Amino acid sequence: MDFRGKSAVEKQIIIFSFYRDAELRGANLLFKLLNHLKDADAQLKMAKHLSDETRHAWLWTKRIADLGGTPILIEDGYQRRLGLRVGVPKTVIDLLALTVVVEERAQSRYNAHSALPNVDPETREVLKGVTEDETWHLSWIEKKMRELAEKQGCLEHAERALERYRQIDREVYATLAADEAEIMRG
């Protein structure tokens, strides 16, 4: 995509489309996880978490529309890039570890965006709301991962999976951050 000559609003729409894509793909990951966690507490929390992710996608969609745009189809966003590097998680522990890392990245991206100067009040409000949700998402998913890993006697496996996914995340995000910087420069 050629970013030269794009207006500030058009650039915002592109960035918000990346956020929207990550939320939708995150919801898809959670939907898959829903089939693997059968206990009542996990089902309750998964339903709420899934609802939050789709609401976040809606908030970004609405923010884009409020700016006079339409969402841009993102074929090479964060979740897609990460998925290509990670492959298919082999266990529920791996799936939970991947979800933890994805939630950490979402929270980090939104916090970094919020810290930028000149963020308009409407965008700041969306960022604030989604960041608050991410804190809860991270807490319960990581707790569930550790609980299951301990029960299965594979806490070391969970720690290795987290570290592996975090390393891949850092590499993937570096490429995405470079692309986003180009959007803002373009």
MITORTOR-540285 format. One line per field, with one value per atom (N, C-alpha, C): atom name; residue in one letter; chain; x, y, z. Coordinates in steps of 0.001 Angstrom, whole numbers, always signed. Example, Ala and Ser with C-alpha at 12.3 -4.5 7.8 and 13.67 -1.06 7.14 Angstrom:
% residues 2
name (N,CA,C,N,CA,C)
resn (A,A,A,S,S,S)
chain (A,A,A,A,A,A)
px (+13190,+12300,+13200,+12850,+13670,+12900)
py (-5690,-4500,-3300,-2250,-1060,+30)
pz (+7800,+7800,+7800,+7080,+7140,+7870)
END
This chain:
% residues 186
name (N,CA,C,N,CA,C,N,CA,C,N,CA,C,N,CA,C,N,CA,C,N,CA,C,N,CA,C,N,CA,C,N,CA,C,N,CA,C,N,CA,C,N,CA,C,N,CA,C,N,CA,C,N,CA,C,N,CA,C,N,CA,C,N,CA,C,N,CA,C,N,CA,C,N,CA,C,N,CA,C,N,CA,C,N,CA,C,N,CA,C,N,CA,C,N,CA,C,N,CA,C,N,CA,C,N,CA,C,N,CA,C,N,CA,C,N,CA,C,N,CA,C,N,CA,C,N,CA,C,N,CA,C,N,CA,C,N,CA,C,N,CA,C,N,CA,C,N,CA,C,N,CA,C,N,CA,C,N,CA,C,N,CA,C,N,CA,C,N,CA,C,N,CA,C,N,CA,C,N,CA,C,N,CA,C,N,CA,C,N,CA,C,N,CA,C,N,CA,C,N,CA,C,N,CA,C,N,CA,C,N,CA,C,N,CA,C,N,CA,C,N,CA,C,N,CA,C,N,CA,C,N,CA,C,N,CA,C,N,CA,C,N,CA,C,N,CA,C,N,CA,C,N,CA,C,N,CA,C,N,CA,C,N,CA,C,N,CA,C,N,CA,C,N,CA,C,N,CA,C,N,CA,C,N,CA,C,N,CA,C,N,CA,C,N,CA,C,N,CA,C,N,CA,C,N,CA,C,N,CA,C,N,CA,C,N,CA,C,N,CA,C,N,CA,C,N,CA,C,N,CA,C,N,CA,C,N,CA,C,N,CA,C,N,CA,C,N,CA,C,N,CA,C,N,CA,C,N,CA,C,N,CA,C,N,CA,C,N,CA,C,N,CA,C,N,CA,C,N,CA,C,N,CA,C,N,CA,C,N,CA,C,N,CA,C,N,CA,C,N,CA,C,N,CA,C,N,CA,C,N,CA,C,N,CA,C,N,CA,C,N,CA,C,N,CA,C,N,CA,C,N,CA,C,N,CA,C,N,CA,C,N,CA,C,N,CA,C,N,CA,C,N,CA,C,N,CA,C,N,CA,C,N,CA,C,N,CA,C,N,CA,C,N,CA,C,N,CA,C,N,CA,C,N,CA,C,N,CA,C,N,CA,C,N,CA,C,N,CA,C,N,CA,C,N,CA,C,N,CA,C,N,CA,C,N,CA,C,N,CA,C,N,CA,C,N,CA,C,N,CA,C,N,CA,C,N,CA,C,N,CA,C,N,CA,C,N,CA,C,N,CA,C,N,CA,C,N,CA,C,N,CA,C,N,CA,C,N,CA,C,N,CA,C,N,CA,C,N,CA,C,N,CA,C,N,CA,C,N,CA,C,N,CA,C,N,CA,C,N,CA,C,N,CA,C,N,CA,C,N,CA,C,N,CA,C,N,CA,C,N,CA,C,N,CA,C,N,CA,C,N,CA,C,N,CA,C,N,CA,C,N,CA,C,N,CA,C,N,CA,C)
resn (M,M,M,D,D,D,F,F,F,R,R,R,G,G,G,K,K,K,S,S,S,A,A,A,V,V,V,E,E,E,K,K,K,Q,Q,Q,I,I,I,I,I,I,I,I,I,F,F,F,S,S,S,F,F,F,Y,Y,Y,R,R,R,D,D,D,A,A,A,E,E,E,L,L,L,R,R,R,G,G,G,A,A,A,N,N,N,L,L,L,L,L,L,F,F,F,K,K,K,L,L,L,L,L,L,N,N,N,H,H,H,L,L,L,K,K,K,D,D,D,A,A,A,D,D,D,A,A,A,Q,Q,Q,L,L,L,K,K,K,M,M,M,A,A,A,K,K,K,H,H,H,L,L,L,S,S,S,D,D,D,E,E,E,T,T,T,R,R,R,H,H,H,A,A,A,W,W,W,L,L,L,W,W,W,T,T,T,K,K,K,R,R,R,I,I,I,A,A,A,D,D,D,L,L,L,G,G,G,G,G,G,T,T,T,P,P,P,I,I,I,L,L,L,I,I,I,E,E,E,D,D,D,G,G,G,Y,Y,Y,Q,Q,Q,R,R,R,R,R,R,L,L,L,G,G,G,L,L,L,R,R,R,V,V,V,G,G,G,V,V,V,P,P,P,K,K,K,T,T,T,V,V,V,I,I,I,D,D,D,L,L,L,L,L,L,A,A,A,L,L,L,T,T,T,V,V,V,V,V,V,V,V,V,E,E,E,E,E,E,R,R,R,A,A,A,Q,Q,Q,S,S,S,R,R,R,Y,Y,Y,N,N,N,A,A,A,H,H,H,S,S,S,A,A,A,L,L,L,P,P,P,N,N,N,V,V,V,D,D,D,P,P,P,E,E,E,T,T,T,R,R,R,E,E,E,V,V,V,L,L,L,K,K,K,G,G,G,V,V,V,T,T,T,E,E,E,D,D,D,E,E,E,T,T,T,W,W,W,H,H,H,L,L,L,S,S,S,W,W,W,I,I,I,E,E,E,K,K,K,K,K,K,M,M,M,R,R,R,E,E,E,L,L,L,A,A,A,E,E,E,K,K,K,Q,Q,Q,G,G,G,C,C,C,L,L,L,E,E,E,H,H,H,A,A,A,E,E,E,R,R,R,A,A,A,L,L,L,E,E,E,R,R,R,Y,Y,Y,R,R,R,Q,Q,Q,I,I,I,D,D,D,R,R,R,E,E,E,V,V,V,Y,Y,Y,A,A,A,T,T,T,L,L,L,A,A,A,A,A,A,D,D,D,E,E,E,A,A,A,E,E,E,I,I,I,M,M,M,R,R,R,G,G,G)
chain (A,A,A,A,A,A,A,A,A,A,A,A,A,A,A,A,A,A,A,A,A,A,A,A,A,A,A,A,A,A,A,A,A,A,A,A,A,A,A,A,A,A,A,A,A,A,A,A,A,A,A,A,A,A,A,A,A,A,A,A,A,A,A,A,A,A,A,A,A,A,A,A,A,A,A,A,A,A,A,A,A,A,A,A,A,A,A,A,A,A,A,A,A,A,A,A,A,A,A,A,A,A,A,A,A,A,A,A,A,A,A,A,A,A,A,A,A,A,A,A,A,A,A,A,A,A,A,A,A,A,A,A,A,A,A,A,A,A,A,A,A,A,A,A,A,A,A,A,A,A,A,A,A,A,A,A,A,A,A,A,A,A,A,A,A,A,A,A,A,A,A,A,A,A,A,A,A,A,A,A,A,A,A,A,A,A,A,A,A,A,A,A,A,A,A,A,A,A,A,A,A,A,A,A,A,A,A,A,A,A,A,A,A,A,A,A,A,A,A,A,A,A,A,A,A,A,A,A,A,A,A,A,A,A,A,A,A,A,A,A,A,A,A,A,A,A,A,A,A,A,A,A,A,A,A,A,A,A,A,A,A,A,A,A,A,A,A,A,A,A,A,A,A,A,A,A,A,A,A,A,A,A,A,A,A,A,A,A,A,A,A,A,A,A,A,A,A,A,A,A,A,A,A,A,A,A,A,A,A,A,A,A,A,A,A,A,A,A,A,A,A,A,A,A,A,A,A,A,A,A,A,A,A,A,A,A,A,A,A,A,A,A,A,A,A,A,A,A,A,A,A,A,A,A,A,A,A,A,A,A,A,A,A,A,A,A,A,A,A,A,A,A,A,A,A,A,A,A,A,A,A,A,A,A,A,A,A,A,A,A,A,A,A,A,A,A,A,A,A,A,A,A,A,A,A,A,A,A,A,A,A,A,A,A,A,A,A,A,A,A,A,A,A,A,A,A,A,A,A,A,A,A,A,A,A,A,A,A,A,A,A,A,A,A,A,A,A,A,A,A,A,A,A,A,A,A,A,A,A,A,A,A,A,A,A,A,A,A,A,A,A,A,A,A,A,A,A,A,A,A,A,A,A,A,A,A,A,A,A,A,A,A,A,A,A,A,A,A,A,A,A,A,A,A,A,A,A,A,A,A,A,A,A,A,A,A,A,A,A,A,A,A,A,A,A,A,A,A,A,A,A,A,A,A,A,A,A,A,A,A,A,A,A,A,A,A,A,A,A,A,A,A,A,A,A,A,A,A)
px (+848,+0,+892,+576,+1333,+711,+1515,+1003,+1306,+2053,+2402,+1148,+1116,+18,-1269,-1235,-2434,-2603,-3844,-4130,-3981,-3947,-3851,-5030,-6214,-7404,-7290,-6832,-6663,-5649,-4608,-3611,-4224,-5044,-5735,-6611,-7323,-8211,-7408,-6245,-5400,-4977,-4478,-4042,-5212,-6366,-7530,-8014,-7810,-8158,-7242,-5973,-5062,-5549,-5956,-6462,-7721,-8606,-9861,-9578,-8660,-8293,-7756,-6892,-6332,-7435,-8402,-9508,-10370,-10668,-11485,-10760,-9481,-8712,-8521,-8411,-8350,-9641,-10758,-12054,-12109,-11569,-11538,-10700,-9566,-8721,-9484,-10189,-10971,-12104,-12717,-13800,-13285,-12080,-11468,-11175,-10701,-10375,-11618,-12731,-14003,-14352,-13981,-14275,-13378,-12294,-11336,-11441,-12041,-12186,-13628,-13837,-15208,-15776,-14914,-15441,-16317,-17268,-18278,-17651,-16667,-16032,-15348,-14631,-13954,-14973,-16059,-17087,-17683,-17926,-18468,-17478,-16226,-15211,-14914,-14898,-14648,-15748,-16995,-18108,-17976,-17622,-17433,-16248,-15163,-13951,-14227,-14907,-15265,-16155,-17093,-17962,-17145,-16167,-15308,-14536,-13969,-13159,-13996,-15191,-16037,-16507,-16726,-17093,-15928,-14707,-13539,-13471,-13697,-13703,-14775,-15936,-17006,-16588,-15947,-15521,-14545,-13626,-12707,-13448,-14399,-15202,-15975,-16586,-17350,-16441,-15264,-14324,-13930,-13706,-13383,-14547,-15762,-16951,-17133,-16890,-17011,-16020,-14911,-13921,-14278,-15417,-15871,-15323,-14755,-14157,-14872,-14320,-14773,-13549,-13756,-12613,-11888,-10595,-9753,-9458,-9600,-9274,-7765,-7375,-5958,-5604,-4798,-4443,-3160,-2390,-1093,-905,-1921,-1854,-1099,-1115,-372,-723,-2007,-2420,-2045,-2201,-1858,-354,+431,+1890,+2327,+1734,+2076,+1697,+499,+32,+924,+1421,+2319,+3625,+4088,+5333,+5131,+4002,+3744,+3277,+2448,+1819,+607,+137,-1041,-590,-1061,-716,-1160,-305,-562,-1385,-1357,-2069,-2900,-3798,-4588,-3659,-2632,-1664,-996,-612,-11,-993,-2236,-3261,-3473,-3494,-3634,-2402,-1212,+25,+29,-378,-450,-1450,-2567,-3579,-3026,-2267,-1632,-743,+81,+1021,+279,-777,-1582,-2228,-2744,-3365,-2318,-1126,-48,+277,+354,+680,-423,-1672,-2784,-2708,-2506,-2435,-1253,-124,+1067,+846,+252,-10,-957,-2024,-3003,-2416,-1607,-961,-2,+769,+1712,+961,-137,-927,-1496,-2003,-2578,-1553,-291,+774,+1229,+794,+1193,+565,+1283,+674,-411,-1333,-2360,-3313,-3531,-4563,-5905,-6806,-8098,-8906,-9803,-10553,-11366,-11941,-12753,-11888,-10732,-9817,-9280,-8934,-8431,-9465,-10737,-11808,-11873,-11767,-11754,-10536,-9375,-8145,-8259,-8830,-9000,-9893,-11011,-11948,-11366,-10715,-10180,-9003,-8208,-7072,-7543,-8596,-9143,-9581,-10222,-10640,-9438,-8390,-7211,-6573,-6619,-6052,-6747,-8070,-8819,-8551,-8539,-8296,-6970,-5936,-4607,-4620,-5246,-5271,-5925,-7109,-7819,-7217,-6763,-6195,-4891,-4036,-2767,-3012,-3945,-4277,-4794,-5667,-6221,-5112,-4211,-3102,-2251,-1904,-1064,-1802,-3086,-3905,-3923,-4201,-4235,-2850,-1825,-458,-35,-380,-45,-788,-2057,-2882,-2334,-1802,-1269,+218,+813,+2229,+3151,+2731,+3560,+3754,+4007,+4224,+5447,+6486,+7675,+7333,+6473,+6036,+5330,+4476,+3751,+4730,+5726,+6722,+7524,+7912,+8655,+7789,+6512,+5597,+5454,+5288,+5192,+6442,+7608,+8852,+9001,+8683,+8777,+7853,+6592,+5634,+6002,+6547,+6964,+8114,+9036,+10146,+9623,+8742,+8158,+7371,+6620,+5850,+6764,+7882,+8804,+9295,+9616,+10102,+8999,+7811,+6680,+6292,+6222,+5802,+6806,+8085,+9095,+8795,+8375,+8047,+6770,+5795,+4537,+4765,+5558,+5846,+6543,+7431,+8109,+7097,+6165,+5128,+4233,+3865,+3018,+3758,+5054,+5846,+5876,+5971,+5954,+4606,+3533,+2200,+2167,+2670,+2608,+3548,+4644,+5570,+5035,+4462,+4048,+3237)
py (-1180,+0,+1241,+2186,+3432,+4437,+4914,+5808,+7273,+7540,+8924,+9716,+10922,+11812,+11559,+10638,+10373,+11490,+11864,+12879,+12262,+13119,+12640,+11729,+12077,+11256,+9910,+9922,+8658,+7751,+8343,+7567,+6977,+7773,+7258,+6068,+6184,+5102,+3831,+3972,+2799,+2168,+2980,+2462,+1817,+2481,+1930,+649,+537,-704,-1845,-1543,-2555,-3005,-2044,-2381,-3246,-2839,-3572,-5006,-5153,-6480,-7353,-6784,-7551,-7989,-7122,-7478,-8586,-8491,-9531,-10873,-10843,-12094,-12638,-11741,-12165,-12849,-12314,-12942,-14337,-14486,-15794,-16787,-16341,-17186,-17620,-16682,-16996,-17962,-17795,-18698,-20133,-20298,-21630,-22158,-21285,-21663,-22077,-21453,-21746,-23231,-23887,-25310,-26213,-25665,-26477,-26312,-25241,-25003,-25279,-26385,-26852,-26464,-26073,-25790,-24535,-24495,-23427,-22039,-21914,-20616,-20129,-21021,-20646,-20286,-21024,-20726,-19337,-19000,-17688,-16582,-16768,-15753,-15665,-16809,-16802,-16046,-16255,-15561,-14047,-13613,-12181,-11645,-12399,-11993,-11880,-12876,-12870,-11668,-11394,-10230,-8934,-8843,-7656,-7479,-8568,-8468,-7988,-8525,-8086,-6642,-6266,-4873,-3940,-4376,-3558,-3359,-4440,-4328,-3328,-3386,-2442,-1007,-797,+551,+1136,+304,+781,+1017,+155,+340,+1653,+1897,+3131,+4354,+4241,+5371,+5706,+4666,+4846,+5538,+5056,+5652,+7101,+7375,+8744,+9693,+9140,+9941,+10083,+9464,+9558,+8471,+7430,+6366,+5044,+4068,+2683,+1844,+747,-95,-609,-672,-1194,-2654,-3512,-4924,-5044,-5610,-5778,-7242,-7483,-8865,-9308,-8351,-8688,-7997,-8078,-7433,-8262,-7774,-8403,-9877,-10171,-11555,-12478,-12001,-12815,-13090,-12052,-12216,-13160,-12969,-13823,-15270,-15480,-16829,-17543,-16821,-17426,-17877,-17146,-17505,-18590,-18541,-19469,-20826,-20826,-22064,-22349,-23577,-23960,-24437,-23784,-24253,-25711,-26507,-27945,-28346,-27531,-27876,-26685,-26937,-25853,-24886,-25420,-24560,-23624,-24168,-23336,-22261,-22639,-21701,-20583,-20956,-19952,-19046,-19634,-18835,-17838,-18290,-17400,-16273,-16599,-15588,-14556,-15011,-14082,-13095,-13607,-12758,-11772,-12231,-11356,-10244,-10594,-9589,-8602,-9101,-8202,-7186,-7662,-6770,-5737,-6172,-5226,-4131,-4533,-3558,-2603,-3142,-2327,-1327,-1790,-904,+223,-127,+887,+1888,+1405,+2321,+3264,+2727,+3560,+4611,+4209,+5151,+6247,+5855,+6826,+7854,+7442,+8329,+9343,+9158,+10090,+11466,+12520,+13854,+14001,+14859,+15213,+14082,+13139,+12125,+12796,+12724,+13393,+12715,+13456,+12927,+11668,+11594,+10424,+9165,+9302,+8157,+7785,+8787,+8522,+7743,+8076,+7376,+5903,+5626,+4231,+3512,+4140,+3531,+3220,+4145,+3943,+2737,+2655,+1552,+197,+102,-1203,-1601,-634,-941,-1484,-913,-1421,-2871,-3201,-4587,-5508,-5052,-5895,-6306,-5436,-5762,-6980,-6999,-8157,-9384,-9230,-10358,-11029,-10223,-10755,-11519,-10936,-11538,-12912,-13010,-14281,-15347,-14964,-15950,-16515,-15645,-16144,-17023,-16617,-17426,-18804,-18852,-20121,-20985,-20368,-21123,-21770,-21008,-21538,-22608,-22389,-23377,-24713,-24675,-25908,-26544,-25721,-26248,-26936,-26333,-26940,-28260,-28256,-29462,-30591,-30228,-31216,-31499,-30821,-31031,-30504,-29438,-28919,-27402,-26928,-25497,-25004,-25837,-25469,-25307,-26195,-26100,-24764,-24372,-23101,-21928,-21952,-20874,-20815,-21981,-22025,-21511,-21891,-21426,-19902,-19363,-17904,-17223,-17733,-17108,-17225,-18386,-18585,-17612,-17536,-16652,-15179,-14829,-13435,-13059,-13991,-13724,-13527,-14409,-14274,-12971,-12652,-11405,-10195,-10165,-9027,-8871,-9987,-9942,-9492,-10059,-9704,-8243,-7825,-6459,-5441,-5786,-4869,-4556,-5551,-5308,-4483,-4772,-4025,-2573,-2369,-1009,-206,-854,-175,+214,-683,-378,+766,+750,+1817,+3155,+3128,+4366,+4917,+4023,+4457,+5082,+4507,+5079,+6517,+6707,+8030,+9030,+8530,+9399,+9722,+8657,+8722,+9839)
pz (+0,+0,+0,-826,-908,+58,+1012,+2043,+1756,+696,+378,+26,+530,+190,+966,+1916,+2724,+3749,+3987,+4999,+6392,+7399,+8780,+9119,+8656,+8918,+8208,+6969,+6235,+6937,+7489,+8234,+9500,+10188,+11373,+11001,+9915,+9473,+9201,+8623,+8377,+9705,+10633,+11940,+12669,+12682,+13368,+12696,+11395,+10687,+11129,+11388,+11938,+13315,+14160,+15492,+15376,+14494,+14279,+13838,+12900,+12410,+13544,+14384,+15505,+16464,+16721,+17622,+17020,+15737,+15089,+15062,+14754,+14735,+16147,+17113,+18515,+18930,+18480,+18764,+18152,+16961,+16308,+17114,+17624,+18472,+19720,+20332,+21531,+21223,+20069,+19682,+19599,+19065,+19002,+20399,+21260,+22630,+23409,+23105,+23764,+23701,+22619,+22457,+23291,+23834,+24582,+26089,+26540,+27980,+28367,+29049,+29295,+30661,+31619,+32958,+32935,+33855,+33875,+34016,+34900,+35114,+33833,+33166,+31919,+30842,+30768,+29767,+30003,+31245,+31590,+31202,+31601,+31309,+29814,+29140,+27696,+26956,+27362,+26702,+26881,+28084,+28346,+27544,+27549,+26835,+25336,+24788,+23367,+23043,+23928,+23764,+23752,+24655,+24701,+23397,+22887,+21667,+20480,+20344,+19228,+19447,+20710,+21005,+20665,+20960,+20605,+19091,+18352,+16882,+16448,+17095,+16774,+17110,+18273,+18652,+17626,+17120,+16089,+14775,+14458,+13244,+13331,+14481,+14687,+14635,+15234,+15211,+13766,+12974,+11550,+10836,+11087,+10458,+10900,+12188,+12695,+12017,+11543,+10819,+9338,+8946,+7566,+6660,+7260,+6459,+6595,+5954,+6087,+6427,+7157,+7523,+6280,+6397,+5324,+5639,+4653,+4841,+5037,+6157,+6481,+6266,+5272,+4951,+5630,+6174,+6743,+8093,+8946,+10248,+11273,+12497,+13595,+13772,+13932,+14202,+13045,+11842,+10665,+10627,+10828,+10838,+11955,+13122,+14261,+13971,+13445,+13128,+12128,+11144,+10158,+10798,+11792,+12475,+13527,+14224,+15328,+14821,+13788,+13352,+14230,+14187,+14967,+16349,+17418,+18760,+18945,+19580,+19686,+20908,+21951,+23182,+23646,+24580,+25172,+25905,+26559,+27251,+26241,+25084,+24036,+23559,+23381,+22925,+23954,+25227,+26284,+26343,+26219,+26242,+25082,+23914,+22756,+23010,+23622,+23933,+24913,+25910,+26857,+26104,+25211,+24470,+23567,+22925,+22060,+22891,+24058,+24931,+25450,+25784,+26220,+25126,+23899,+22786,+22579,+22646,+22472,+23529,+24769,+25850,+25647,+25257,+25022,+23881,+22785,+21639,+22024,+22735,+23106,+24104,+25054,+26003,+25280,+24343,+23586,+22766,+22153,+21355,+22261,+23427,+24368,+24821,+24889,+25369,+24321,+23082,+22023,+22247,+21858,+21960,+20888,+21134,+20144,+19773,+20681,+20435,+20712,+19746,+19915,+21028,+21668,+22811,+22493,+21306,+20943,+20839,+20236,+20125,+21501,+22301,+23651,+24470,+24297,+25024,+24612,+23318,+22841,+23406,+23323,+23839,+25329,+26078,+27524,+27797,+27105,+27322,+26973,+25824,+25423,+26307,+26751,+27625,+28967,+29506,+30772,+30622,+29520,+29278,+29145,+28459,+28237,+29560,+30557,+31869,+32455,+32403,+32906,+32046,+30736,+29828,+30169,+30312,+30633,+31944,+32931,+34262,+34256,+33701,+33811,+32897,+31708,+30777,+31338,+31850,+32399,+33624,+34461,+35640,+35211,+34213,+33724,+33127,+32369,+31774,+32866,+33888,+34972,+35777,+35998,+36722,+35975,+34686,+33888,+33783,+33603,+33486,+34778,+35888,+37183,+37362,+37021,+37127,+36252,+35085,+34144,+34371,+35347,+35631,+34545,+33879,+32773,+32867,+34078,+34280,+33496,+33423,+32639,+31159,+30666,+29266,+29031,+29970,+29842,+29811,+30688,+30725,+29429,+28912,+27643,+26490,+26501,+25447,+25501,+26705,+26845,+26299,+26684,+26224,+24705,+24168,+22718,+21983,+22435,+21778,+21960,+23125,+23339,+22407,+22206,+21288,+19863,+19436,+18095,+17996,+19044,+19075,+18893,+19597,+19482,+18044,+17414,+16034,+15076,+15256,+14394,+14600,+15856,+16126,+15593,+15600,+15056,+13593,+12830,+11417,+11299,+12153,+12119,+12540,+13580,+14047,+12948,+12221,+11105,+10028,+9738,+8745,+9216,+10514,+11046,+11036,+11324,+11276,+9851,+8875,+7473,+7121,+7648,+7405,+7918,+9125,+9730,+9039,+8479,+7739,+6350,+5709,+4311,+3944)
END
